[in-house]
Amino acid sequence: MKQIFTLLIALCWLLPSAHADVRRTEAKDSLLRIYLASPADTTRLETLYQIALLDQLSPTFIYYENKLLEEAIAQKNILYQSAAIYAHIIYYYNLLDQKHAEQWLKRLEQLSEENKERICDTDYTDETFETEKIALVSNPIHTGSKEPVVWYQLGELMKNAKNRVKIHTPYIICNDMMYNTWEEIAENVSDFSIMTNSVANNGNPFGAADYAKNRNRILSTGINIWEYEGGYSYHGKSILIDDDLSLIGSFNMDMRSAYLDTELMLVIRSKDINKQLEEGMMEYERVSRQVLEDGTYRDPYHVEPIELTKKRQRKIFLVQHLLGWARYLF
């Protein structure tokens, strides 16, 4: 009994950090696959930039920033050259390495001087969209449990939708309050859907286990579920409301994001942004299947599902039965 009690205490301490490591590794694996499959364009550069941000305090950060700088130079992309050089400055500054920080600062100044005309003559209206309004919503920043401010705000925005709410999230781990919010939305919005990773495609064993157990409860709220089967775990967090509101940020549809983490969501009112985001989201939905109430699938895009291996089934079973009590930490 003493050993079991000790194990449970250890899990309480280790789960948050282990969960963070799982999410970081999962995100990095997904981004690396995108990077390797991308042609030499800005998508490849942006992916490298995002990979580097996952390890900002380690030498790996500099490795990927060097790769970013190398490819940005090859593509003659001043923006990402500047981003890579600036990242070096901040990295060495945080290490109190003044010598290297100043060397990279001089390099940034040199880049600016060499491209002065191009920088000054840039017409940013060609690369941006006009918006009616932008707002940032966030959870409280204190440590420990929090009032689910972001969830409340997202819920009100979705309840006021006229025709459509489309959610993309890597995980769904909800409590009754969160399910009730979705039920209210489903009563008022005719087109209400969510896309998440399938059990086999989810790189987070905690998220996969909870979704496998509660999928029918999610369906009972009235929301349409689409399961992503792209071969690497999807990590996007975005919401479309009608044809003019877009929400993008860090909030997962789970209790950890609602009650523990300090999450941010950017709310943008713009039909142009909404249309652009929808195009990006649909690229992933075309590699997904809709879950029906009887457990079968509607497969309009003829998607080949990822195999749910015996090994993964055992892992999910163990998580469900040994760690289900801590699902709010997942």
C-alpha positions in Angstrom: 0.0 0.0 0.0 2.8 2.4 0.9 4.5 1.7 -2.5 1.2 2.5 -4.3 0.7 5.7 -2.4 4.3 6.7 -3.1 3.7 6.0 -6.8 0.6 8.2 -6.9 2.4 11.1 -5.3 5.2 10.8 -7.8 2.7 10.8 -10.6 1.1 14.0 -9.2 4.5 15.7 -9.5 5.6 14.2 -12.8 2.4 14.4 -14.8 2.4 18.1 -15.6 6.0 18.2 -16.8 5.6 14.9 -18.6 2.4 16.2 -20.3 4.3 19.3 -21.4 7.1 17.2 -22.8 4.6 15.0 -24.7 2.9 18.0 -26.2 6.3 19.6 -27.1 7.6 16.4 -28.7 4.3 15.8 -30.5 4.3 19.4 -31.9 8.0 19.1 -33.0 7.4 15.8 -34.8 4.4 17.2 -36.6 6.3 20.3 -37.7 9.3 18.3 -38.8 7.1 16.3 -41.1 5.6 19.4 -42.6 9.2 20.9 -43.0 10.5 17.8 -44.8 7.5 17.7 -47.1 7.5 21.4 -47.9 9.1 23.0 -51.0 11.6 25.9 -50.7 9.0 28.6 -49.9 7.8 30.7 -47.0 5.8 27.7 -45.5 9.1 25.9 -45.0 10.7 29.0 -43.4 7.8 29.5 -41.1 7.9 25.8 -40.1 11.5 26.1 -39.2 10.8 29.2 -37.2 8.1 27.4 -35.2 10.3 24.3 -34.6 13.0 26.5 -33.1 10.6 28.2 -30.8 9.9 24.9 -29.1 13.4 24.7 -27.6 14.3 28.4 -26.9 16.6 27.7 -24.0 18.7 24.9 -25.6 21.4 24.7 -28.3 18.8 23.0 -30.5 17.2 26.5 -30.8 20.4 27.9 -32.4 20.7 24.8 -34.7 17.3 25.5 -36.2 17.7 29.2 -36.2 20.9 28.7 -38.2 19.0 26.4 -40.6 16.4 29.1 -40.9 18.9 31.8 -41.7 20.6 29.5 -44.3 17.4 28.8 -46.1 16.1 32.4 -45.8 19.4 33.6 -47.4 18.9 31.0 -50.2 15.3 32.3 -50.8 16.4 35.9 -50.4 13.7 36.4 -47.8 14.6 39.4 -45.6 11.9 38.9 -43.1 13.0 35.4 -42.0 16.7 36.4 -42.2 15.9 39.2 -39.8 13.9 36.8 -37.5 16.7 34.3 -37.4 19.4 37.0 -36.6 17.2 38.6 -34.0 16.7 35.2 -32.3 20.4 34.8 -32.0 20.7 38.2 -30.4 18.0 37.3 -27.8 19.5 33.9 -27.2 23.0 35.2 -26.4 21.6 38.2 -24.5 19.7 35.8 -22.1 23.0 33.8 -21.6 24.7 37.1 -20.7 27.0 36.5 -23.6 27.5 40.2 -24.6 30.2 39.4 -27.2 28.1 37.2 -29.4 25.0 39.3 -28.8 26.8 42.3 -30.2 28.2 40.4 -33.1 24.7 39.3 -34.2 23.3 42.8 -33.6 25.9 44.2 -36.0 24.9 41.6 -38.5 21.2 42.7 -38.2 22.3 46.3 -38.7 24.3 45.3 -41.8 21.2 43.4 -43.2 19.1 46.5 -42.7 21.6 48.8 -44.4 22.0 46.4 -47.4 18.2 46.2 -47.9 17.3 49.7 -46.9 15.5 50.5 -50.2 13.5 47.2 -50.2 12.5 47.6 -46.6 11.4 51.3 -46.9 9.6 50.8 -50.2 7.5 47.8 -49.0 3.8 48.3 -49.4 2.3 46.3 -46.6 -1.2 46.7 -47.9 -0.3 44.1 -50.5 0.5 41.5 -47.8 -2.2 42.2 -45.2 -6.0 42.2 -44.8 -8.0 45.0 -43.3 -10.0 44.1 -40.2 -13.0 45.6 -38.5 -11.8 44.7 -35.0 -9.1 42.6 -33.2 -9.3 41.6 -29.5 -7.1 39.3 -27.3 -8.7 37.1 -24.7 -6.7 35.3 -22.0 -7.0 33.4 -18.8 -5.7 34.9 -15.5 -1.9 34.8 -15.2 -1.6 33.6 -11.6 -0.4 30.1 -10.8 -2.7 27.3 -9.7 -6.3 26.8 -10.8 -8.1 29.6 -12.6 -11.5 30.9 -13.5 -12.1 29.6 -17.0 -12.3 33.1 -18.5 -11.3 32.1 -22.1 -13.8 29.3 -22.1 -16.6 31.6 -21.0 -15.7 34.2 -23.7 -15.4 31.6 -26.4 -18.7 30.1 -25.4 -20.5 33.4 -25.6 -19.1 34.2 -29.0 -20.1 30.7 -30.3 -23.6 30.9 -28.8 -24.2 34.1 -30.7 -23.3 32.6 -34.1 -26.0 32.8 -36.7 -25.1 29.9 -39.0 -21.8 28.2 -38.4 -19.2 27.3 -35.8 -16.2 25.3 -36.9 -13.6 24.2 -34.2 -10.1 22.7 -34.7 -8.4 21.2 -31.7 -5.8 18.5 -31.1 -7.5 17.3 -27.9 -11.0 17.1 -26.4 -11.1 16.5 -22.6 -14.2 18.2 -21.2 -16.2 18.3 -18.0 -20.0 18.6 -17.8 -19.9 22.4 -17.8 -18.0 22.4 -21.1 -20.4 19.8 -22.6 -23.3 22.0 -21.6 -21.9 24.9 -23.4 -21.7 22.8 -26.6 -25.2 21.6 -26.1 -26.4 25.3 -26.0 -24.5 26.1 -29.1 -25.9 23.0 -31.0 -29.4 24.1 -30.1 -28.9 27.5 -31.8 -26.4 26.8 -34.6 -27.3 24.5 -37.5 -23.7 23.9 -38.7 -21.6 23.1 -35.6 -18.6 20.9 -36.0 -15.2 20.1 -34.5 -12.1 18.4 -36.0 -9.6 16.6 -33.8 -7.1 13.8 -34.1 -8.5 10.2 -34.3 -7.5 7.9 -31.5 -4.8 6.2 -33.7 -3.5 9.5 -35.0 -3.3 11.4 -31.7 0.4 11.7 -30.6 -0.7 12.4 -27.0 -1.7 9.1 -25.3 -3.6 11.0 -22.6 -5.7 12.9 -25.1 -6.3 9.8 -27.2 -7.4 7.7 -24.2 -9.8 10.3 -22.9 -11.3 10.9 -26.4 -11.8 7.2 -26.9 -13.7 6.9 -23.7 -15.9 10.0 -24.1 -16.5 10.2 -27.8 -20.2 9.2 -27.5 -20.7 11.9 -24.8 -19.2 14.5 -27.1 -21.5 13.4 -29.9 -24.5 13.6 -27.5 -24.0 17.4 -27.3 -25.1 17.7 -30.9 -21.7 18.6 -32.4 -20.4 17.0 -35.5 -17.0 15.3 -35.1 -14.4 15.0 -37.8 -11.4 12.8 -37.0 -8.1 13.8 -38.6 -6.1 10.9 -40.1 -3.1 12.7 -41.7 -0.4 10.4 -40.3 1.0 13.0 -37.9 -0.8 14.5 -34.9 -2.6 17.7 -35.7 -1.9 20.6 -33.3 -3.9 23.5 -34.6 -6.2 25.6 -32.4 -8.7 27.7 -34.3 -12.4 28.6 -34.5 -14.5 30.0 -37.3 -17.8 31.7 -36.5 -20.1 32.5 -39.4 -18.2 34.1 -42.3 -16.6 37.0 -40.5 -15.1 36.0 -37.1 -11.9 34.0 -36.7 -10.2 32.8 -33.4 -6.6 31.7 -33.4 -4.4 30.9 -30.4 -3.2 28.4 -27.9 -6.5 27.1 -26.3 -7.2 23.4 -26.6 -10.7 22.1 -25.9 -9.7 20.5 -22.6 -9.9 21.2 -18.9 -6.2 22.0 -18.7 -6.5 24.9 -21.0 -9.8 26.0 -19.3 -8.7 25.8 -15.7 -4.9 25.6 -15.4 -2.9 27.1 -18.3 -2.6 30.8 -19.2 -4.0 30.5 -22.7 -4.5 33.2 -25.3 -6.9 33.5 -28.2 -6.8 36.3 -30.8 -10.3 37.2 -32.0 -10.4 38.8 -35.5 -13.5 40.3 -37.2 -12.7 40.2 -40.9 -14.3 38.3 -43.8 -11.0 38.1 -45.6 -9.2 36.5 -42.7 -12.2 34.2 -42.1 -12.0 33.0 -45.7 -8.3 32.5 -45.6 -8.4 30.6 -42.3 -11.2 28.4 -43.6 -9.1 27.4 -46.7 -6.3 26.4 -44.4 -8.6 24.4 -42.1 -10.3 22.6 -44.9 -6.9 21.3 -46.1 -6.9 19.2 -43.0 -10.6 18.3 -43.0 -10.1 16.7 -46.4 -7.9 14.2 -44.6 -10.5 13.4 -42.0 -13.7 11.4 -41.6 -17.0 12.3 -39.9 -18.0 10.2 -36.9 -21.7 9.1 -37.0 -23.9 8.4 -34.0 -23.8 4.6 -34.5 -20.0 4.6 -34.4 -19.6 4.3 -38.2 -18.0 6.9 -40.4 -19.0 9.2 -43.3 -16.0 9.3 -45.6 -16.6 11.9 -48.3 -12.9 12.4 -49.0 -12.0 8.6 -49.2 -9.5 8.8 -46.4 -7.4 5.8 -45.3 -7.5 5.7 -41.5 -4.4 5.2 -39.4 -4.2 1.7 -37.9 -4.9 1.5 -34.2 -2.2 -1.0 -33.2 -2.4 -3.5 -30.3 0.5 -1.7 -28.6 -1.4 1.6 -28.7 -4.6 0.0 -27.5 -2.8 -1.4 -24.5 -1.3 2.1 -23.8 -4.7 3.7 -24.0 -6.2 1.0 -21.7 -3.6 1.7 -19.1 -4.0 5.4 -19.2 -7.8 5.1 -18.9 -7.7 2.8 -16.0 -4.7 4.1 -14.0 -4.6 7.8 -14.7 -8.2 8.7 -15.5 -8.6 10.3 -12.1 -6.1 13.0 -13.3 -7.7 13.8 -16.6 -8.0 17.5 -15.8 -4.1 17.6 -16.0 -4.0 16.0 -19.4 
